[in-house]
């Protein structure tokens, strides 16, 4: 997480999508994790359902998603 926040090296994460997080992650793990993150980074994290992906990704993104997601077309084993 420190790398993603730019603490260890210069990097800028504008958006981090967590897709289909289970409720236990959202209610427990995320509440603990976010206290360790900068406010700026917390705001760049979005927890969304798979069906919201078109709002964030460009046309044809399905080709690169693993096929264990409903809209994914890429072979998970590859």
mmCIF file of the C-alpha atoms, coordinates in Angstrom:
data_MODEL
# 
_entry.id   MODEL 
# 
loop_
_atom_site.group_PDB 
_atom_site.id 
_atom_site.type_symbol 
_atom_site.label_atom_id 
_atom_site.label_alt_id 
_atom_site.label_comp_id 
_atom_site.label_asym_id 
_atom_site.label_entity_id 
_atom_site.label_seq_id 
_atom_site.pdbx_PDB_ins_code 
_atom_site.Cartn_x 
_atom_site.Cartn_y 
_atom_site.Cartn_z 
_atom_site.occupancy 
_atom_site.B_iso_or_equiv 
_atom_site.pdbx_formal_charge 
_atom_site.auth_seq_id 
_atom_site.auth_comp_id 
_atom_site.auth_asym_id 
_atom_site.auth_atom_id 
_atom_site.pdbx_PDB_model_num 
ATOM 1  C CA . UNK A 1 1  ? 0.000   0.000   0.000   1.00 0.00 ? 1  UNK A CA 1 
ATOM 2  C CA . UNK A 1 2  ? 2.871   2.376   0.660   1.00 0.00 ? 2  UNK A CA 1 
ATOM 3  C CA . UNK A 1 3  ? 4.019   1.968   -2.957  1.00 0.00 ? 3  UNK A CA 1 
ATOM 4  C CA . UNK A 1 4  ? 0.507   2.676   -4.251  1.00 0.00 ? 4  UNK A CA 1 
ATOM 5  C CA . UNK A 1 5  ? 0.373   5.809   -2.104  1.00 0.00 ? 5  UNK A CA 1 
ATOM 6  C CA . UNK A 1 6  ? 3.697   7.057   -3.465  1.00 0.00 ? 6  UNK A CA 1 
ATOM 7  C CA . UNK A 1 7  ? 5.520   6.752   -0.138  1.00 0.00 ? 7  UNK A CA 1 
ATOM 8  C CA . UNK A 1 8  ? 8.369   4.504   -1.358  1.00 0.00 ? 8  UNK A CA 1 
ATOM 9  C CA . UNK A 1 9  ? 8.680   5.915   -4.877  1.00 0.00 ? 9  UNK A CA 1 
ATOM 10 C CA . UNK A 1 10 ? 7.007   8.624   -6.927  1.00 0.00 ? 10 UNK A CA 1 
ATOM 11 C CA . UNK A 1 11 ? 3.739   7.265   -8.270  1.00 0.00 ? 11 UNK A CA 1 
ATOM 12 C CA . UNK A 1 12 ? 0.279   8.725   -8.679  1.00 0.00 ? 12 UNK A CA 1 
ATOM 13 C CA . UNK A 1 13 ? -2.765  6.474   -8.453  1.00 0.00 ? 13 UNK A CA 1 
ATOM 14 C CA . UNK A 1 14 ? -5.836  8.344   -9.599  1.00 0.00 ? 14 UNK A CA 1 
ATOM 15 C CA . UNK A 1 15 ? -8.236  5.450   -9.232  1.00 0.00 ? 15 UNK A CA 1 
ATOM 16 C CA . UNK A 1 16 ? -8.145  2.038   -7.559  1.00 0.00 ? 16 UNK A CA 1 
ATOM 17 C CA . UNK A 1 17 ? -11.184 -0.125  -8.221  1.00 0.00 ? 17 UNK A CA 1 
ATOM 18 C CA . UNK A 1 18 ? -12.066 -2.936  -5.860  1.00 0.00 ? 18 UNK A CA 1 
ATOM 19 C CA . UNK A 1 19 ? -14.594 -5.024  -7.757  1.00 0.00 ? 19 UNK A CA 1 
ATOM 20 C CA . UNK A 1 20 ? -17.252 -7.125  -6.036  1.00 0.00 ? 20 UNK A CA 1 
ATOM 21 C CA . UNK A 1 21 ? -15.796 -6.854  -2.526  1.00 0.00 ? 21 UNK A CA 1 
ATOM 22 C CA . UNK A 1 22 ? -17.464 -9.161  -0.006  1.00 0.00 ? 22 UNK A CA 1 
ATOM 23 C CA . UNK A 1 23 ? -19.387 -7.490  2.807   1.00 0.00 ? 23 UNK A CA 1 
ATOM 24 C CA . UNK A 1 24 ? -16.899 -8.692  5.452   1.00 0.00 ? 24 UNK A CA 1 
ATOM 25 C CA . UNK A 1 25 ? -14.127 -6.864  3.575   1.00 0.00 ? 25 UNK A CA 1 
ATOM 26 C CA . UNK A 1 26 ? -16.088 -3.631  3.324   1.00 0.00 ? 26 UNK A CA 1 
ATOM 27 C CA . UNK A 1 27 ? -17.320 -3.634  6.913   1.00 0.00 ? 27 UNK A CA 1 
ATOM 28 C CA . UNK A 1 28 ? -14.200 -4.928  8.655   1.00 0.00 ? 28 UNK A CA 1 
ATOM 29 C CA . UNK A 1 29 ? -10.972 -5.028  6.646   1.00 0.00 ? 29 UNK A CA 1 
ATOM 30 C CA . UNK A 1 30 ? -11.507 -1.774  4.758   1.00 0.00 ? 30 UNK A CA 1 
ATOM 31 C CA . UNK A 1 31 ? -12.384 0.109   7.946   1.00 0.00 ? 31 UNK A CA 1 
ATOM 32 C CA . UNK A 1 32 ? -9.048  -0.982  9.428   1.00 0.00 ? 32 UNK A CA 1 
ATOM 33 C CA . UNK A 1 33 ? -7.025  -0.439  6.231   1.00 0.00 ? 33 UNK A CA 1 
ATOM 34 C CA . UNK A 1 34 ? -8.290  3.036   5.463   1.00 0.00 ? 34 UNK A CA 1 
ATOM 35 C CA . UNK A 1 35 ? -6.970  4.381   8.762   1.00 0.00 ? 35 UNK A CA 1 
ATOM 36 C CA . UNK A 1 36 ? -3.477  3.559   7.458   1.00 0.00 ? 36 UNK A CA 1 
ATOM 37 C CA . UNK A 1 37 ? -3.992  5.392   4.168   1.00 0.00 ? 37 UNK A CA 1 
ATOM 38 C CA . UNK A 1 38 ? -3.666  9.037   3.336   1.00 0.00 ? 38 UNK A CA 1 
ATOM 39 C CA . UNK A 1 39 ? -6.960  10.874  2.898   1.00 0.00 ? 39 UNK A CA 1 
ATOM 40 C CA . UNK A 1 40 ? -6.055  11.620  -0.714  1.00 0.00 ? 40 UNK A CA 1 
ATOM 41 C CA . UNK A 1 41 ? -5.515  7.919   -1.420  1.00 0.00 ? 41 UNK A CA 1 
ATOM 42 C CA . UNK A 1 42 ? -8.692  6.879   0.394   1.00 0.00 ? 42 UNK A CA 1 
ATOM 43 C CA . UNK A 1 43 ? -10.646 9.095   -1.978  1.00 0.00 ? 43 UNK A CA 1 
ATOM 44 C CA . UNK A 1 44 ? -9.139  7.345   -5.012  1.00 0.00 ? 44 UNK A CA 1 
ATOM 45 C CA . UNK A 1 45 ? -10.436 3.928   -3.876  1.00 0.00 ? 45 UNK A CA 1 
ATOM 46 C CA . UNK A 1 46 ? -13.840 2.930   -5.210  1.00 0.00 ? 46 UNK A CA 1 
ATOM 47 C CA . UNK A 1 47 ? -15.643 -0.269  -4.276  1.00 0.00 ? 47 UNK A CA 1 
ATOM 48 C CA . UNK A 1 48 ? -17.990 -1.185  -7.078  1.00 0.00 ? 48 UNK A CA 1 
ATOM 49 C CA . UNK A 1 49 ? -19.947 -4.082  -8.476  1.00 0.00 ? 49 UNK A CA 1 
ATOM 50 C CA . UNK A 1 50 ? -18.771 -5.662  -11.694 1.00 0.00 ? 50 UNK A CA 1 
ATOM 51 C CA . UNK A 1 51 ? -21.734 -4.106  -13.481 1.00 0.00 ? 51 UNK A CA 1 
ATOM 52 C CA . UNK A 1 52 ? -20.413 -0.584  -12.758 1.00 0.00 ? 52 UNK A CA 1 
ATOM 53 C CA . UNK A 1 53 ? -17.157 -1.213  -14.634 1.00 0.00 ? 53 UNK A CA 1 
ATOM 54 C CA . UNK A 1 54 ? -18.348 0.433   -17.891 1.00 0.00 ? 54 UNK A CA 1 
ATOM 55 C CA . UNK A 1 55 ? -18.522 3.748   -15.996 1.00 0.00 ? 55 UNK A CA 1 
ATOM 56 C CA . UNK A 1 56 ? -14.777 3.551   -15.275 1.00 0.00 ? 56 UNK A CA 1 
ATOM 57 C CA . UNK A 1 57 ? -13.216 1.583   -18.149 1.00 0.00 ? 57 UNK A CA 1 
ATOM 58 C CA . UNK A 1 58 ? -13.021 2.179   -21.880 1.00 0.00 ? 58 UNK A CA 1 
ATOM 59 C CA . UNK A 1 59 ? -14.765 0.251   -24.633 1.00 0.00 ? 59 UNK A CA 1 
ATOM 60 C CA . UNK A 1 60 ? -13.517 -3.294  -25.085 1.00 0.00 ? 60 UNK A CA 1 
ATOM 61 C CA . UNK A 1 61 ? -12.318 -3.720  -21.501 1.00 0.00 ? 61 UNK A CA 1 
ATOM 62 C CA . UNK A 1 62 ? -14.111 -7.082  -21.307 1.00 0.00 ? 62 UNK A CA 1 
ATOM 63 C CA . UNK A 1 63 ? -11.423 -8.618  -23.511 1.00 0.00 ? 63 UNK A CA 1 
ATOM 64 C CA . UNK A 1 64 ? -8.878  -8.122  -20.705 1.00 0.00 ? 64 UNK A CA 1 
ATOM 65 C CA . UNK A 1 65 ? -11.010 -9.141  -17.720 1.00 0.00 ? 65 UNK A CA 1 
ATOM 66 C CA . UNK A 1 66 ? -10.611 -12.713 -16.471 1.00 0.00 ? 66 UNK A CA 1 
ATOM 67 C CA . UNK A 1 67 ? -13.462 -15.000 -17.421 1.00 0.00 ? 67 UNK A CA 1 
ATOM 68 C CA . UNK A 1 68 ? -14.289 -15.715 -13.790 1.00 0.00 ? 68 UNK A CA 1 
ATOM 69 C CA . UNK A 1 69 ? -16.146 -12.380 -13.920 1.00 0.00 ? 69 UNK A CA 1 
ATOM 70 C CA . UNK A 1 70 ? -19.466 -12.412 -15.748 1.00 0.00 ? 70 UNK A CA 1 
ATOM 71 C CA . UNK A 1 71 ? -18.364 -9.925  -18.402 1.00 0.00 ? 71 UNK A CA 1 
ATOM 72 C CA . UNK A 1 72 ? -14.763 -11.163 -18.624 1.00 0.00 ? 72 UNK A CA 1 
ATOM 73 C CA . UNK A 1 73 ? -13.435 -12.782 -21.788 1.00 0.00 ? 73 UNK A CA 1 
ATOM 74 C CA . UNK A 1 74 ? -9.764  -13.487 -20.989 1.00 0.00 ? 74 UNK A CA 1 
ATOM 75 C CA . UNK A 1 75 ? -8.907  -16.998 -19.905 1.00 0.00 ? 75 UNK A CA 1 
ATOM 76 C CA . UNK A 1 76 ? -8.284  -16.981 -16.155 1.00 0.00 ? 76 UNK A CA 1 
ATOM 77 C CA . UNK A 1 77 ? -5.724  -19.787 -16.463 1.00 0.00 ? 77 UNK A CA 1 
ATOM 78 C CA . UNK A 1 78 ? -3.695  -17.798 -18.998 1.00 0.00 ? 78 UNK A CA 1 
# 
